[in-house]
């Protein structure tokens, strides 16, 4: 009797990465590649997927914090004279592989000459406010 080996099931991809992958595909097809366009592409996918919007943005900001909590990243941003906060928003948009590569190999070796394209904020104060309000609600009912 022949033994069959079941292939390993892939872990489901977290929604944030699925949304950002789709948003990047739309963004790449745009003629105008501004930060506003980038945000519109993300919002289009978040709203189209019927996700919990505050949770999505909370996950997004959590990923930016991964970078902002890394001293090597912060020192390199300072040396390159770029805003670590703004750049982190763009790196998260590029995906988890890019985040990991930046954390392992550094900003300059990962982004190279493209670094100049990643200036300015993507997230609006309104989005940050949504997340802040969610945090305040959590403080009322600590686990």
N, C-alpha and C positions, 0 to 999 in steps of 0.2 A: 504494500500500500504506500502510495506516494504522499509525502508530508508536504502540506502547503504552508507557506509562511505568509502571514497576514502583513501587509505593509503598515508601517507606523502611521497613525493618524496625525495629521498636522494640527498643532494647537491653533485655535481660532485667533485671527489677527484682531487686536484691539480696534474698536471703531475709529479711534482718532487716526490711526494710520491708514485705514481704508478711506476715510473722508479726505485726508490730506493727499493721498495718492490720486484720487479722482480730481481734486481741486488743482493739483499740479498739472495734470493732463489738460485740463481746461485752460489754465493759466498759460501753459506753453504754446497754446494755439492762438493766444491773443496778440493783436498788433501792438497795443499799448500795454507795456509791462510796468505798471506803477504799483505802489504799495496799496493804493485804493483798489486796483484791479485784483490784486492778490487777495485782499480781504473779501471782495465780492465773490470771488471763486470759492473761497472757503465757506462763506455764508450760504451760497447757493447749494453746496453739498450738505452742509449741516441741516439746513431747513428741508432739503429734499429727502434726506434720510430719516426724517421725523425723530431726530435724536433729542435727548435732554440737553438743550442748548447750554445752560449753565455748567452742566457736567462736562460737556465737550471743552468749553473754554477753560474750565478748571484743570482738565487734563492737559490742555495746551500750555497753560501757565506752569503747571507742575514740571513739564518737560523743559521749559525755559529755565526753571529753577535748578534743574540738574546741571545746566551749563553755568549758571550764575553762582552756584555753590562750589565750583571747581576753581581752585586758586591758579592753576596753570592757565586755564582759559582766561581768567580775569587779568593776569599779568600780561598775557599775549595781546589781549585787546588794548590794554593800556600802552604797550610798546607800539602797537600798530595805530594808535590814536583813533580807535573806533569805539562807539558806544557798545559796551558788553550787553546791555539790556536789549537794544534795538537789534543787534546782530543775532542774539539768541532767538528772537522771534522768527527771523529769516531761516536760521538753521533748523528750527523745529519744522517749519514749512517744508524744508527739503527732505525730512523724514528721519526715522530712527537710525538708519545706517549712517547718515551724515552726522548725526549727533554723536554716535559712538566713534566715528572716525575722527571728528574734531577733538573729542575727549582723549583719544589715544595718540593721534598724530599731530594735533595742533590745528589752529585756525588757518595759518598761512599755507601750510602744506596741503590742507584739505581743499580750501577755497581758491588759493592762488590768486591770479589776476581778477577772478570774478568777485573778489571781496568788495570792489567798488560798487557792485550792483546791490549790495545788501546794507543800505543805509536807511535811516528813517524808521519810524514805528509802523508796524502793521496793525496792532491792536489799538482800538480806539478807547478813549476814557470810558465810554458807555459799556464796552465789553469788560473792562477792568472792574467797573462798578457792579455789574452782574455777579462777577466772581466774589467781590468783596461782600456783597449782600448775602451770598450763600454762606460765606465764612461766618458772618455775624449770626445767622440763623443757627449754625452748628454750635456756636459758643453758648447759645441759650439752652441747648440740650446736649451737654457733653456725654460722650459714651462712657 
